Amino acid sequence: MRIRKTDLRARVKGNLALEFDEVKLTSYAGLELFDRYLRTMRFNDRIRTAFRGARLGGDFGIVAMVRLLIGWVVVGGRRLDHVSYVADDPVFLRFCRVQVLPTARTVSRWLTQFTMKTVERLQALNAAVIAQVIPDLRLHTVTVDVDGVVVSTGLQVERAFRGYNPHQRKVPSYYPIMAHLAETTHVLRVKNRSGNVHDGKASLTFLRELWTQLTSSVTRGAQLRFRMDGAFFRQDVLRWLTARGAGYGIKVPFYHWVDLQQYIRAKPTWTRVKPDVSGFVVPAATTPWGQPLWVAIYRKKVLHRTAKNFQLDLYDPNDGHYEYSAITSNLGFTVANLWYFMAGRGNHEKTIGQLKSGLAFHTVPTMAYAANSAWQQLVILTHNLLTNFQIETGAERRRRSRKHTTLPVLKTVQTLRFVLFHRAAALVHPGGKPTLRLANNAATRRLYTRIEHALDNAA
C-alpha cells in the first residue's frame, strides 16, 4: 500500500528538554544475551581456574574485573576514564556482577599488579576459550597466519622503543607478534614485544608455544599450515617447520644473497595467474645455508613505476612496469593456487584493523609493560569470545575459497554494536520478575529471538 507523503514527514518545532533522574534504563540491552552465552560456557569458573593462586588483590575480585574490562571493550570503551560513563547502567552492572563500578584509577592500579607470569594465565584462559569451539568445527586443515603488529605508545611507556613503526618512525612503540586462525578469525596467541624487535628474532620461542597450543587442544588431527611474511624467511624457522611436518607458505625477500633476479633474467615462461599477475617456479633455488628451496616468483603489472619496483633496477623489462614477489612453500600448490593462498593473509590484516579500530587493541592504558601486555590479552580474549558467540548462535558457514579465509559469516564489532549491543531498554519488574523491555522493532525482535533460541538449544 502506498503511503501519502504527508504521512511520511514529521515536523520538529523546538528542542527537547533534558532531564536526569534515577531511572532503570540501559543503553546496552544486547549485553544480556552475551551474558547468557558466557553462563552457558561457565566463563566465571574458567576465570577462577585460570587465576587460582594468582596474587591479584583488590576489593572487586578477579571475576568482576575481567568481566568489567571485557564488557567495557564490547560496548566501545577506549580509555579507562570512559568507565564512568557506564557506571549507572543496570545491565552493565549486572554483566560485571557488581553493584558499584570501580573507578578508572582502581582499574589502572589493578592492571599494574600484573606480572608476565600472570599474563601467561590470561593466555591460558584465551586458549581454553578457543579450544571450546574449534574442535566442533571439524576442520580438515588449519591455516595459521603469523605476523607482527605495531602499537604506538608515548615516550615514557616502559619497554617501548623506536624501531619497526613504518608510518611513524620516530614514535616509540610495542611490536607484539600475533597468530591468527584464518578459518575463524580467532587470535590464537599474542605476545607483546618492544618496538625494536624484528619479527624473525626469537620467533622460534613463540612458534614452539603456539605449536604446543595447537596440537594439544585445537587441531586434533587436522593438517597444520602456516602463512608468514618475509621476516620469517630464516633457516631456523624453515628447518623447525619441516621437522614437524607442517605446511608453510613464506614470502621470500629479494635479498642479494638469495639472488632470485638471476632466474628472472633468464627470461622464463610466465604462467598466467589472473589478468595482471603471472608467475613461474624455481624448483631448487640456492640458499647460503646449502638447502635448495622450491620458490615461486610472481610479477604483477602496474600502470606506472612504483616504490615497490626497487628490484627492477637489476634488470631491464621491456614490456611494462611490474611489482615482483616470491614465495617458498612445501604445500605442492600450483603457481595460481599458491598466489591465492598467500593472498588470504589479507584477512589477518582485516582482523588486526578490527582489533585496533573496534576493540581498542592500540590503547596503552598504563606505563607498565606487564599491565599493557595484560590489556592486549584481554582485548584478544574479548575478540575470541565475540567470535565464539557468533559461531555458536547460528552464524552461517560459507564454502572454502582458494584464499583459505574465514568460513563462518561473521559480523564486525561495529555492526554487532549497532544491531545487537547498543539497544536501549528499560529494566522493569512485572510481577517481581526482572525483565528488559525494548522498543517493538521488528528487526531487533527477530535477531534477539533467534539468538535466544540458539542459546536455549546450546544450554
N, C-alpha and C positions, 0 to 999 in steps of 0.2 A: 504494500500500500504506500502510495506517495504521500509524504508529509509536507504540509504547507510551509513556506519559508518563514512565515510569522511564528510558526510553532518551533522553529529551529533556533531562533536567536533569543538572547536574554539581555536585558538592559541592566547595567550597573550604574546606580545613581550616586554612590558615595563609598567611603572607606568603611570597612568593618572595624568595630571597636575591639580592642584586645583586652582580655581579662585572664588572669591567672588564678586558679583555685585548686583546692585539694580534690582532684577527680581521678578516678581509676581508669586512665586512658593509656593506651600503649601505641607506639609507632611501629612496633616490630612483632606483629601477631604471628608471622611465619616462624619465629624462634620456637614457638610451642611445638610445631611439627618436627623441627630439628632436634629439640629436646627429647621428644618421644623416640626418635631414632637412636639417640645416644643411650637412652634407657634400654632399648632392645639389645644393644651390644654390651651392656653393663660397663659403660665407659668409666663411671666413678671407681668401680672395682679395679679396672685396668690402671687408672692413675695411682691408686693406693699401692697396687702391686709393684708398679714401676719405681715408686719413690719410697718403698719400705726401707727404713733405716737411714734415709737421707736427712741431713740436718738443715732443713729449710724452715726457719722459725716464722713467727707471725701469728696474729690473733685469728685470722680468717681460715687458715688451713690450706693445704696443698690443692685439694679438690676445688674449692671455691676460687682460688687464684688462677688456676689453669682454665677453669670454665669462664671466668671473667675475661681473660685475655682472648680466648677463642671467640666468645660471643661478641666482644668489642670489635675484633677484626672482621667478623662476619657482617656486622651492621655498618661497617665502613670507617671505624676509628683509625686514625693515622698518627696521632700524638697522644702521649699519656694524659695530658690535661684535658683531652676530649672525654675522659671518663665522667667528668662532672655533668656532661650534657645528657647522660642516660641514667643519672643517679636516682631519679624518681619514677622510672618506667617500671610498672609492676611485672611485666612479662620478662624484662631483662633481669630484674632482681630474682625472679623465680628461676630463670635459667642458671643464674650463678649460685643458687642455693644460699642466698644471704638476705637479710632484712635491710642492711645498710651497705652501700658500696664503699670500698676503701678509696682514699684519696689518691691523686696522681703520685704524690710523694711516697705514700705507702707502697704503691705498686713498684715504683722505682727502687725503693730500698729492698723490696722482696727480690727483684730481679738481680740486684747486685750481690745477693747471697749465693748465687750460682757459682760453682767452680766447673772446670772442664770435666770433672768426674760426674757431677750431677747433670751436666749437659748430655753425657752419654746415656743417662736414664731417659731423657726425652727422646733420644734416638731409638732406644729400645721400645718405648711406647709407640713411636711412629711406625716402627717395623711391625709391631703387633697389630696395629690398625690396618696396615696394608695386607698383612697375611690373612686377615679375616675374609677378604673379598676375592683376592686374586686366584686362589686355587679353585674356587667355584666357577670361574670363567672358562676353565679347561682350555687354556691357551697351548697350542702345539709349539709355538715359537714365542720367545720373549725377547723383545728388542729394547736395549738399554742405550740411551744417549748420555754421554758423559761430557761435561763442559764446565767452564768457569763462568762466574757471574760477578760483575763489578758493582759494588755498593759504595758510593761516595760518602765520605764522612767529614767531620770537622777537623780542625788542626790539632785538637787536644785529645782526641779519642785514642785509647790505648791500642797499640799494635796496628795502627793504621799508617800506611806509608804510601808515598808516591811510587807508581810503578805501571802496571798494565791497565791504565784507565784511558782508553783510546779517545774519548770525547773531551775529557777534562784532565789533561796530562799533569797539571801542577796541583791537582786536588788529591789529598790523601784518600785512601780507600781500603776497603776489605776486598778480597778476591776469593769468595767461597767456591768450592768445587761441588758440583751437583750431578746426581744420577737420576735420570728421568725414564720412566717406563712408557714407551711410545704407544703401546696398545690401549692404555687407560689414562694417561697424563699423571699418574701418581709420581710424586717425587720420592724415590726410594731412599735416598740418603743425601745429606748435605753436610759439608764440613767447612767451617769458617777458616780463613787464612788471611794473612796480611797482604796488602795490595802489591807488594814487590815480589811475590812468589809466583813463579811461572807454572802454568798448568801441568806441564810434564814433570816438574820437580816433586819428588816424594809422592807421585801419583800411584805407585805400586801399593803403598800402605792403604790408601783409600780403596783401590781396586780389590785388595785382599779382604778388607772388611765388607765391601759390597758383595763379593763372591760368597762369603760365608752367609750373609743375609739371604741372598737369592737361593742358594742351594738348600738351605735349611727350612725355609718357610714359604717361598714364592713359586719356584719353578716346578718342582715335583715331576721331573722327567721331561719337561719342555726343553727345546733347543735354545741355548742362550746365544744372542748375537749383540755385539757392541758396535756403536757408531761414534766416532771421535774425530776431532779436527786435527790439524797438522801438529799441534803442540804435543800430541801423544805418539807421533811418529818417532819412536825411540826403540833401540834394540831391546832394552829390558822389558818394555811393555809388550812388544810383539812376541818375544820369547815366552813371557808369562801367559799370554792368551793362547798361544799354540800348545804349550804344555798341558793346559786344561781342556783342550779340545773345544774352545769357544770360537764361534764365528765372529768375524770382525770386518768392518769397513772403516779405513782410516785415511784421511786426506794426507797426501804427500806434498810437502813444500818443495818448491823448485830451488833446493839448495845446490850450490856448486858441486858439493861432494857426491850428490846423487846423479847429477848430470843427465837429467831427463831430456834436455834440449837436443842431445845427440840423436835421440830416436825421432824427434820431430824434424830435424834437419835431413834425415834420410828419406823424407817425403813418403810417408806410409800411405796405405789406403785407408781413408777415413770411413767409418761405418755410421750411417745416419741414425741418430737417436730421436730427434724431433726436428722440426723445420730449421731451427737456428743452432742446433747442437749436433756435433758428431764426435766420434772417438775411435781409438784403436787400442789394442792390447800389446803390452810388452811382456812376454811370458816369463822372462827371467832378467829383471833389471838388476844391475850390480849395486852393491852397497859396501860401505867401508868396512863393515864387520864381517864380510865374506859370506853372507847369506843372501842368495839371489831371491828377489821378490817378484810376485806377479803384480803388475801395475797396469791400470787402465788410464790413458791420457785423453782428456776431452778438450774441445775448443768450442766456445760459444761466440757466434758472430754478433758484433755490436756495430752501431752506426758510426761511431767515432772513436778515436783513441781515448782511452780512459786510464785512470790511475792504476787499475789492475793489470795494465799491459806492460808492467815493468820488465817482464821477461822477453818481450818482443824485440828488445834491442839486441838479443843474442842471435837472431836470425831474421830474414827479410821476407815476410809474407807478401805475396803479390796478388792476393785475391780478397783483400779487405782487412778489417781490424777484428781481432779475436781476443777473448779472455780465455786463458788456459788454466786447467786444473788437472790434478792427478789423484788417483785413489788406489790404495793397495787393499786387497781383500782375499779371503780364503773361502768365500761362500759359493764359488762356482757360478755366479750370475753372469748373464750376457752383458755386453757393454751397455745396452739400453737399460736393462733391469737394474744394474748397479747404479747407474745415474739416478734413476727414480728412487732407489732405496736410500741413497745418501741425501737426496733432496728432502726426504722425510724428516731430516734433522731440523728443518724449519718449524716443525710442530713443537720442538723443545723451546725454541726461541719464543714462540707464541705463549707457551706456559710461563716462561720467565717474565714476559711482558705482563701477563695476568697477575703473577705474584707481586710484581712491583707496583703496577697501577691499581690493582684491585684489592690486594691483601697487605699492602704496606711492608713488603719484604725489604724495601730500600730504606725503611726507617731505622735510625740509630737512636734508641731510646736513652742510652746511658753512655758514660765514658769508659765503662769497664768492658774488656774483651769478652770475658766469660758470660756476662749478662747479655751482651749483644749477640753472642752465639746462641744463647738460650732463646732470645727473641726470634732468631731465624728458625730455630727448631719449632717454636710454637706456631709461626706462620705456616711452615710446611705441614705441620700437623693439622692445622685448620683447613688447608687446601685438600689434604688427603681425606679428611672427614667429609668435606663437601662432595668430593668425588665419589666416595663410598655411598653417601646419602642419595645421590642421583642414580647410581648404578642399581642400588637395592630398592629403589622406589619406582622402577619401571622405565629407566632410560632405554630408548630403542637402540638396537645394535645394527650397525651398517656392515656391508661387506668389506673384506680386506682389500686394500688397494696396493698398487706396486710401490707406493711410498712407505707402506707399513706404518701407518699413523693410527690415530685413535679409533677404536671400534665402537664404543658407546657414543651416542649423540648427546653430548654434554653442553649445558648452558654455561656461559661465562658468569663470573661472580656478579658483575654489574647487572646482568639480566636476572639472576636469582634475586638480587635485592629488589629490583623493580617489581617483578611479578609475584614474589613469594614473601620475602622477609619484611620489606617496608610496607606493610599493610596496617592501617590504623584500625583499632578495635577498642571496645570498652570491656573492662573486666567486671562482670556482674555476678550476682549470686541468687538466681531464681530458685526458690525452694531450698536455699542453703547450699546449692551445688555451684562451685566456681565455673563460670562459662565465659568464653570470649565471644563477644557479639560484634560481628563485622558488618559492613555495608553489603547489601544483597547484590553484589556484582557477579554477573553470570560467569565470566572468565575466571575470576578468583574462586568462585564456588566450585567450578569443575576441577581446577587444579588442586585445591585443598582436599576435595573429596577423593580424588584419585590417589593422592599421597597418603591420606588417612587409611584408605582401604589397603594400600600396599604395605603400610606399617602393621596393620592388623594381621595380614597374612604372614608377615615376617616374624611376628612375635611368637 
